[in-house]
């Protein structure tokens, strides 16, 4: 009646946030942690997340996109599908997809990802290790194909 299921489906496979894109403030399936919010501990969510506040601890956001906004101050290791850093991050980034650093980013930590984009002016201190996204699934798919043809 209200086409609610089709609206939710359009946001379930959201593309990774891109440098320079205006991030929606109150889009469906996106949470925004405001600039006055301070969290210490482990943060986990099953929706895209924009951090404009201060986070200290660990961020487990495996299947969703994470943005550290221009006002965001994060001291944590991040595990997310895709990461966009516009603010300050002290910690490692683990991503199966894209990691983007805007010109306003200040990142101190290592990056483990499939793809990396850095805008001119971004400050990055650490090492980068490029990893293939989900190599286990690719091997399993090849094994299945061989078993079917044998």
N, CA and C atoms as a LAMMPS dump frame, in Angstrom:
ITEM: TIMESTEP
0
ITEM: NUMBER OF ATOMS
450
ITEM: BOX BOUNDS ff ff ff
-5.0000000000000000e+02 5.0000000000000000e+02
-5.0000000000000000e+02 5.0000000000000000e+02
-5.0000000000000000e+02 5.0000000000000000e+02
ITEM: ATOMS id mol type element x y z
1 1 1 N 0.811 -1.19 0
2 1 2 C 0 0 0
3 1 3 C 0.859 1.26 0
4 2 1 N 1.893 1.273 0.832
5 2 2 C 2.761 2.444 0.93
6 2 3 C 4.105 2.225 0.254
7 3 1 N 4.287 1.099 -0.414
8 3 2 C 5.547 0.764 -1.082
9 3 3 C 6.751 0.806 -0.15
10 4 1 N 6.514 0.457 1.093
11 4 2 C 7.582 0.517 2.089
12 4 3 C 8.713 -0.442 1.765
13 5 1 N 8.399 -1.66 1.284
14 5 2 C 9.458 -2.633 1.025
15 5 3 C 10.357 -2.193 -0.119
16 6 1 N 9.81 -1.565 -1.151
17 6 2 C 10.651 -1.125 -2.258
18 6 3 C 11.548 0.032 -1.851
19 7 1 N 11.11 0.862 -0.947
20 7 2 C 11.951 1.958 -0.465
21 7 3 C 13.114 1.422 0.346
22 8 1 N 12.853 0.442 1.193
23 8 2 C 13.922 -0.117 2.01
24 8 3 C 14.936 -0.859 1.165
25 9 1 N 14.473 -1.542 0.091
26 9 2 C 15.383 -2.283 -0.76
27 9 3 C 16.373 -1.369 -1.459
28 10 1 N 15.964 -0.162 -1.799
29 10 2 C 16.854 0.739 -2.513
30 10 3 C 18.023 1.203 -1.661
31 11 1 N 17.893 1.119 -0.353
32 11 2 C 18.974 1.562 0.531
33 11 3 C 19.814 0.402 1.045
34 12 1 N 19.353 -0.853 0.848
35 12 2 C 20.067 -1.977 1.431
36 12 3 C 21.422 -2.21 0.758
37 13 1 N 21.55 -1.875 -0.516
38 13 2 C 22.82 -2.034 -1.216
39 13 3 C 23.422 -0.682 -1.522
40 14 1 N 23.502 0.165 -0.539
41 14 2 C 24.015 1.523 -0.735
42 14 3 C 25.451 1.482 -1.207
43 15 1 N 25.768 2.372 -2.136
44 15 2 C 27.141 2.446 -2.62
45 15 3 C 28.009 3.106 -1.56
46 16 1 N 29.315 2.848 -1.603
47 16 2 C 30.203 3.445 -0.607
48 16 3 C 30.193 4.963 -0.719
49 17 1 N 30.346 5.652 0.412
50 17 2 C 30.419 7.11 0.364
51 17 3 C 31.641 7.556 -0.434
52 18 1 N 31.497 8.619 -1.174
53 18 2 C 32.581 9.119 -2.027
54 18 3 C 33.065 10.465 -1.502
55 19 1 N 34.343 10.753 -1.767
56 19 2 C 34.926 12.029 -1.383
57 19 3 C 34.166 13.148 -2.088
58 20 1 N 33.825 14.185 -1.346
59 20 2 C 33.182 15.35 -1.918
60 20 3 C 31.672 15.25 -2.029
61 21 1 N 31.097 14.053 -1.837
62 21 2 C 29.647 13.922 -1.88
63 21 3 C 29.057 14.539 -0.617
64 22 1 N 27.933 15.169 -0.763
65 22 2 C 27.226 15.67 0.401
66 22 3 C 26.5 14.493 1.019
67 23 1 N 26.817 14.21 2.266
68 23 2 C 26.22 13.071 2.937
69 23 3 C 24.824 13.446 3.446
70 24 1 N 23.85 12.56 3.238
71 24 2 C 22.505 12.852 3.727
72 24 3 C 22.496 12.892 5.242
73 25 1 N 21.771 13.865 5.79
74 25 2 C 21.737 14.008 7.241
75 25 3 C 20.782 13.008 7.857
76 26 1 N 19.608 12.809 7.284
77 26 2 C 18.621 11.903 7.852
78 26 3 C 18.062 10.973 6.788
79 27 1 N 18.905 10.243 6.113
80 27 2 C 18.461 9.273 5.133
81 27 3 C 18.061 7.996 5.86
82 28 1 N 17.213 7.195 5.231
83 28 2 C 16.841 5.92 5.835
84 28 3 C 18.065 5.034 5.936
85 29 1 N 18.123 4.248 6.994
86 29 2 C 19.21 3.305 7.232
87 29 3 C 20.573 3.969 7.389
88 30 1 N 20.617 5.25 7.767
89 30 2 C 21.864 5.939 8.076
90 30 3 C 21.715 6.59 9.444
91 31 1 N 22.654 6.296 10.328
92 31 2 C 22.662 6.93 11.642
93 31 3 C 23.759 7.973 11.679
94 32 1 N 23.485 9.095 12.341
95 32 2 C 24.466 10.165 12.483
96 32 3 C 24.741 10.358 13.97
97 33 1 N 26.017 10.252 14.349
98 33 2 C 26.426 10.534 15.719
99 33 3 C 26.937 11.961 15.741
100 34 1 N 26.205 12.837 16.393
101 34 2 C 26.481 14.269 16.369
102 34 3 C 27.774 14.681 17.046
103 35 1 N 28.193 15.935 16.814
104 35 2 C 29.488 16.432 17.287
105 35 3 C 29.628 16.514 18.809
106 36 1 N 28.538 16.522 19.549
107 36 2 C 28.65 16.595 21.008
108 36 3 C 28.645 15.22 21.666
109 37 1 N 28.476 14.166 20.877
110 37 2 C 28.405 12.812 21.403
111 37 3 C 29.798 12.232 21.62
112 38 1 N 30.02 11.614 22.789
113 38 2 C 31.28 10.934 23.114
114 38 3 C 30.942 9.507 23.511
115 39 1 N 31.581 8.536 22.828
116 39 2 C 31.352 7.122 23.126
117 39 3 C 32.698 6.472 23.398
118 40 1 N 32.762 5.702 24.503
119 40 2 C 33.949 4.916 24.838
120 40 3 C 33.515 3.472 24.961
121 41 1 N 34.141 2.597 24.154
122 41 2 C 33.777 1.18 24.168
123 41 3 C 33.669 0.648 22.758
124 42 1 N 32.81 -0.368 22.57
125 42 2 C 32.645 -0.98 21.259
126 42 3 C 31.366 -0.478 20.606
127 43 1 N 31.487 -0.076 19.36
128 43 2 C 30.354 0.428 18.586
129 43 3 C 30.078 -0.544 17.456
130 44 1 N 28.823 -0.959 17.332
131 44 2 C 28.43 -1.896 16.294
132 44 3 C 27.037 -1.508 15.816
133 45 1 N 26.807 -1.596 14.494
134 45 2 C 25.496 -1.261 13.953
135 45 3 C 25.271 -2.003 12.65
136 46 1 N 24.006 -2.136 12.267
137 46 2 C 23.663 -2.788 11.014
138 46 3 C 23.021 -1.783 10.069
139 47 1 N 23.607 -0.614 10.006
140 47 2 C 23.173 0.44 9.099
141 47 3 C 24.36 1.351 8.834
142 48 1 N 24.304 2.111 7.752
143 48 2 C 25.387 3.046 7.458
144 48 3 C 25.495 4.054 8.59
145 49 1 N 26.71 4.53 8.848
146 49 2 C 26.956 5.378 10.005
147 49 3 C 27.843 6.557 9.634
148 50 1 N 27.458 7.747 10.111
149 50 2 C 28.263 8.952 9.971
150 50 3 C 28.641 9.404 11.376
151 51 1 N 29.95 9.526 11.637
152 51 2 C 30.433 9.933 12.962
153 51 3 C 30.919 11.369 12.891
154 52 1 N 30.273 12.247 13.625
155 52 2 C 30.706 13.643 13.761
156 52 3 C 31.182 13.923 15.177
157 53 1 N 31.039 12.934 16.065
158 53 2 C 31.446 13.088 17.46
159 53 3 C 32.782 12.433 17.738
160 54 1 N 32.985 12.027 19.003
161 54 2 C 34.231 11.422 19.453
162 54 3 C 33.971 9.976 19.845
163 55 1 N 34.744 9.07 19.26
164 55 2 C 34.626 7.643 19.553
165 55 3 C 35.994 7.13 19.987
166 56 1 N 36.034 6.376 21.084
167 56 2 C 37.264 5.73 21.553
168 56 3 C 36.944 4.277 21.835
169 57 1 N 37.658 3.355 21.2
170 57 2 C 37.428 1.936 21.447
171 57 3 C 37.575 1.114 20.192
172 58 1 N 36.485 0.455 19.764
173 58 2 C 36.487 -0.421 18.594
174 58 3 C 35.186 -0.206 17.835
175 59 1 N 35.297 -0.203 16.496
176 59 2 C 34.104 -0.062 15.668
177 59 3 C 33.992 -1.289 14.776
178 60 1 N 32.954 -2.09 15.008
179 60 2 C 32.692 -3.294 14.218
180 60 3 C 31.463 -3.021 13.366
181 61 1 N 31.701 -2.731 12.119
182 61 2 C 30.648 -2.282 11.203
183 61 3 C 30.785 -3.052 9.892
184 62 1 N 30.977 -4.358 9.987
185 62 2 C 31.467 -5.212 8.906
186 62 3 C 30.739 -5.091 7.579
187 63 1 N 29.442 -5.026 7.56
188 63 2 C 28.699 -5.085 6.301
189 63 3 C 28.126 -3.751 5.858
190 64 1 N 28.541 -2.663 6.461
191 64 2 C 27.963 -1.358 6.141
192 64 3 C 29.05 -0.32 5.927
193 65 1 N 28.632 0.847 5.445
194 65 2 C 29.539 1.954 5.161
195 65 3 C 29.7 2.831 6.391
196 66 1 N 30.902 3.334 6.594
197 66 2 C 31.202 4.184 7.741
198 66 3 C 31.884 5.454 7.259
199 67 1 N 31.395 6.601 7.743
200 67 2 C 32.004 7.891 7.436
201 67 3 C 32.442 8.552 8.726
202 68 1 N 33.715 8.953 8.794
203 68 2 C 34.193 9.801 9.882
204 68 3 C 34.117 11.208 9.315
205 69 1 N 33.118 11.975 9.763
206 69 2 C 32.878 13.314 9.23
207 69 3 C 33.97 14.303 9.594
208 70 1 N 33.858 15.505 9.045
209 70 2 C 34.879 16.541 9.274
210 70 3 C 35.065 16.867 10.744
211 71 1 N 33.99 16.754 11.539
212 71 2 C 34.087 17.035 12.973
213 71 3 C 34.387 15.773 13.782
214 72 1 N 34.442 14.613 13.12
215 72 2 C 34.651 13.342 13.795
216 72 3 C 36.066 13.181 14.317
217 73 1 N 36.183 12.634 15.521
218 73 2 C 37.462 12.346 16.174
219 73 3 C 37.379 10.91 16.674
220 74 1 N 38.076 10.005 15.98
221 74 2 C 37.96 8.582 16.3
222 74 3 C 39.321 8.023 16.69
223 75 1 N 39.358 7.352 17.84
224 75 2 C 40.531 6.604 18.275
225 75 3 C 40.055 5.167 18.435
226 76 1 N 40.156 4.409 17.341
227 76 2 C 39.62 3.05 17.333
228 76 3 C 40.094 2.317 16.092
229 77 1 N 40.094 0.997 16.174
230 77 2 C 40.267 0.179 14.983
231 77 3 C 38.893 0.028 14.355
232 78 1 N 38.842 0.166 13.039
233 78 2 C 37.578 0.132 12.313
234 78 3 C 37.531 -1.093 11.417
235 79 1 N 36.42 -1.801 11.459
236 79 2 C 36.123 -2.9 10.541
237 79 3 C 34.812 -2.537 9.861
238 80 1 N 34.857 -2.221 8.56
239 80 2 C 33.654 -1.809 7.84
240 80 3 C 33.746 -2.203 6.38
241 81 1 N 32.604 -2.243 5.721
242 81 2 C 32.562 -2.571 4.289
243 81 3 C 33.284 -1.51 3.472
244 82 1 N 32.976 -0.242 3.732
245 82 2 C 33.638 0.885 3.066
246 82 3 C 33.805 1.995 4.086
247 83 1 N 34.908 2.746 3.981
248 83 2 C 35.211 3.796 4.957
249 83 3 C 35.588 5.076 4.218
250 84 1 N 34.974 6.177 4.641
251 84 2 C 35.336 7.511 4.164
252 84 3 C 35.781 8.312 5.381
253 85 1 N 37.005 8.844 5.339
254 85 2 C 37.512 9.647 6.451
255 85 3 C 37.644 11.089 5.976
256 86 1 N 36.94 11.981 6.688
257 86 2 C 37.029 13.42 6.436
258 86 3 C 37.623 14.136 7.644
259 87 1 N 37.601 13.47 8.788
260 87 2 C 38.09 14.046 10.034
261 87 3 C 39.356 13.363 10.512
262 88 1 N 39.432 13.114 11.825
263 88 2 C 40.637 12.559 12.446
264 88 3 C 40.419 11.116 12.863
265 89 1 N 41.355 10.247 12.487
266 89 2 C 41.289 8.834 12.852
267 89 3 C 42.648 8.364 13.329
268 90 1 N 42.676 7.797 14.537
269 90 2 C 43.867 7.17 15.093
270 90 3 C 43.53 5.706 15.323
271 91 1 N 43.982 4.848 14.406
272 91 2 C 43.679 3.425 14.488
273 91 3 C 43.729 2.806 13.111
274 92 1 N 43.633 1.489 13.075
275 92 2 C 43.703 0.757 11.819
276 92 3 C 42.331 0.677 11.161
277 93 1 N 42.344 0.63 9.826
278 93 2 C 41.119 0.466 9.039
279 93 3 C 41.195 -0.878 8.338
280 94 1 N 40.156 -1.7 8.502
281 94 2 C 40.031 -2.981 7.821
282 94 3 C 38.762 -2.916 6.979
283 95 1 N 38.909 -3.05 5.645
284 95 2 C 37.759 -2.949 4.753
285 95 3 C 37.888 -3.947 3.614
286 96 1 N 36.776 -4.602 3.255
287 96 2 C 36.755 -5.479 2.092
288 96 3 C 36.597 -4.68 0.811
289 97 1 N 36.29 -3.387 0.944
290 97 2 C 36.026 -2.568 -0.228
291 97 3 C 36.899 -1.336 -0.286
292 98 1 N 36.246 -0.2 -0.413
293 98 2 C 36.905 1.078 -0.656
294 98 3 C 37.185 1.839 0.638
295 99 1 N 38.399 2.359 0.747
296 99 2 C 38.746 3.306 1.809
297 99 3 C 39.098 4.613 1.115
298 100 1 N 38.418 5.704 1.515
299 100 2 C 38.645 7.022 0.923
300 100 3 C 39.075 7.993 2.005
301 101 1 N 40.061 8.829 1.679
302 101 2 C 40.513 9.87 2.599
303 101 3 C 40.367 11.214 1.896
304 102 1 N 39.545 12.074 2.465
305 102 2 C 39.328 13.404 1.908
306 102 3 C 40.504 14.311 2.243
307 103 1 N 40.553 15.48 1.615
308 103 2 C 41.674 16.402 1.851
309 103 3 C 41.726 16.887 3.289
310 104 1 N 40.616 16.783 4.021
311 104 2 C 40.57 17.209 5.419
312 104 3 C 40.92 16.076 6.389
313 105 1 N 41.204 14.868 5.862
314 105 2 C 41.467 13.693 6.707
315 105 3 C 42.846 13.76 7.346
316 106 1 N 42.906 13.257 8.579
317 106 2 C 44.157 13.089 9.304
318 106 3 C 44.128 11.679 9.887
319 107 1 N 44.827 10.738 9.223
320 107 2 C 44.767 9.328 9.599
321 107 3 C 46.134 8.861 10.079
322 108 1 N 46.164 8.287 11.279
323 108 2 C 47.367 7.697 11.858
324 108 3 C 47.057 6.24 12.168
325 109 1 N 47.483 5.348 11.284
326 109 2 C 47.206 3.924 11.457
327 109 3 C 47.376 3.205 10.14
328 110 1 N 47.266 1.913 10.179
329 110 2 C 47.436 1.093 8.989
330 110 3 C 46.101 0.878 8.289
331 111 1 N 46.173 0.666 6.977
332 111 2 C 44.968 0.465 6.18
333 111 3 C 45.074 -0.868 5.462
334 112 1 N 44.062 -1.703 5.624
335 112 2 C 43.965 -2.995 4.95
336 112 3 C 42.681 -2.955 4.131
337 113 1 N 42.814 -2.891 2.805
338 113 2 C 41.616 -2.716 1.976
339 113 3 C 41.837 -3.256 0.576
340 114 1 N 40.758 -3.325 -0.197
341 114 2 C 40.842 -3.752 -1.597
342 114 3 C 41.149 -2.559 -2.503
343 115 1 N 40.624 -1.381 -2.147
344 115 2 C 40.854 -0.172 -2.951
345 115 3 C 41.057 1.015 -2.017
346 116 1 N 41.935 1.948 -2.445
347 116 2 C 42.233 3.126 -1.632
348 116 3 C 42.25 4.363 -2.522
349 117 1 N 41.575 5.415 -2.063
350 117 2 C 41.573 6.704 -2.754
351 117 3 C 41.946 7.768 -1.73
352 118 1 N 42.971 8.579 -2.079
353 118 2 C 43.376 9.679 -1.21
354 118 3 C 43.306 10.976 -1.991
355 119 1 N 42.566 11.927 -1.461
356 119 2 C 42.481 13.237 -2.084
357 119 3 C 43.739 14.036 -1.721
358 120 1 N 44.198 14.873 -2.638
359 120 2 C 45.368 15.706 -2.373
360 120 3 C 45.117 16.558 -1.13
361 121 1 N 46.079 16.539 -0.215
362 121 2 C 45.953 17.284 1.028
363 121 3 C 45.659 16.399 2.227
364 122 1 N 45.223 15.145 1.99
365 122 2 C 44.973 14.219 3.094
366 122 3 C 46.284 13.903 3.794
367 123 1 N 46.25 13.796 5.113
368 123 2 C 47.428 13.463 5.905
369 123 3 C 47.294 12.012 6.357
370 124 1 N 48.262 11.168 5.961
371 124 2 C 48.218 9.74 6.277
372 124 3 C 49.582 9.282 6.758
373 125 1 N 49.617 8.678 7.941
374 125 2 C 50.837 8.108 8.508
375 125 3 C 50.55 6.654 8.869
376 126 1 N 51.124 5.745 8.117
377 126 2 C 50.9 4.324 8.354
378 126 3 C 51.28 3.539 7.129
379 127 1 N 50.916 2.268 7.121
380 127 2 C 51.196 1.444 5.955
381 127 3 C 49.879 0.992 5.332
382 128 1 N 49.96 0.634 4.053
383 128 2 C 48.791 0.172 3.317
384 128 3 C 49.055 -1.247 2.851
385 129 1 N 48.092 -2.123 3.082
386 129 2 C 48.169 -3.478 2.569
387 129 3 C 46.902 -3.737 1.771
388 130 1 N 47.086 -3.955 0.476
389 130 2 C 45.947 -4.208 -0.393
390 130 3 C 45.576 -5.681 -0.275
391 131 1 N 44.31 -5.94 0.01
392 131 2 C 43.817 -7.307 0.162
393 131 3 C 42.678 -7.535 -0.807
394 132 1 N 42.544 -8.755 -1.268
395 132 2 C 41.441 -9.102 -2.158
396 132 3 C 40.164 -9.237 -1.348
397 133 1 N 39.059 -8.746 -1.877
398 133 2 C 37.802 -8.879 -1.142
399 133 3 C 37.323 -10.326 -1.127
400 134 1 N 37.09 -10.846 0.048
401 134 2 C 36.537 -12.178 0.269
402 134 3 C 37.194 -13.27 -0.573
403 135 1 N 38.51 -13.506 -0.454
404 135 2 C 39.153 -14.528 -1.279
405 135 3 C 38.626 -15.935 -0.993
406 136 1 N 38.116 -16.188 0.205
407 136 2 C 37.611 -17.511 0.567
408 136 3 C 36.409 -17.862 -0.3
409 137 1 N 35.514 -16.89 -0.532
410 137 2 C 34.324 -17.148 -1.329
411 137 3 C 34.692 -17.457 -2.777
412 138 1 N 35.684 -16.792 -3.325
413 138 2 C 36.099 -17.026 -4.702
414 138 3 C 36.631 -18.443 -4.865
415 139 1 N 37.412 -18.928 -3.915
416 139 2 C 37.957 -20.282 -3.98
417 139 3 C 36.822 -21.289 -3.871
418 140 1 N 35.886 -21.047 -2.969
419 140 2 C 34.767 -21.964 -2.795
420 140 3 C 33.921 -22.03 -4.063
421 141 1 N 33.682 -20.9 -4.731
422 141 2 C 32.898 -20.878 -5.955
423 141 3 C 33.586 -21.683 -7.046
424 142 1 N 34.921 -21.568 -7.179
425 142 2 C 35.678 -22.337 -8.167
426 142 3 C 35.582 -23.827 -7.884
427 143 1 N 35.656 -24.207 -6.606
428 143 2 C 35.54 -25.617 -6.234
429 143 3 C 34.172 -26.167 -6.601
430 144 1 N 33.132 -25.38 -6.4
431 144 2 C 31.773 -25.803 -6.721
432 144 3 C 31.64 -26.025 -8.227
433 145 1 N 32.165 -25.094 -9.044
434 145 2 C 32.08 -25.212 -10.499
435 145 3 C 32.793 -26.471 -10.969
436 146 1 N 33.983 -26.778 -10.412
437 146 2 C 34.721 -27.974 -10.806
438 146 3 C 33.962 -29.228 -10.445
439 147 1 N 33.308 -29.24 -9.282
440 147 2 C 32.553 -30.412 -8.848
441 147 3 C 31.327 -30.631 -9.742
442 148 1 N 30.727 -29.549 -10.218
443 148 2 C 29.555 -29.686 -11.07
444 148 3 C 29.898 -30.223 -12.452
445 149 1 N 31.078 -29.881 -12.961
446 149 2 C 31.473 -30.314 -14.31
447 149 3 C 32.137 -31.692 -14.299
448 150 1 N 32.537 -32.176 -13.144
449 150 2 C 33.24 -33.462 -13.08
450 150 3 C 32.283 -34.631 -13.182
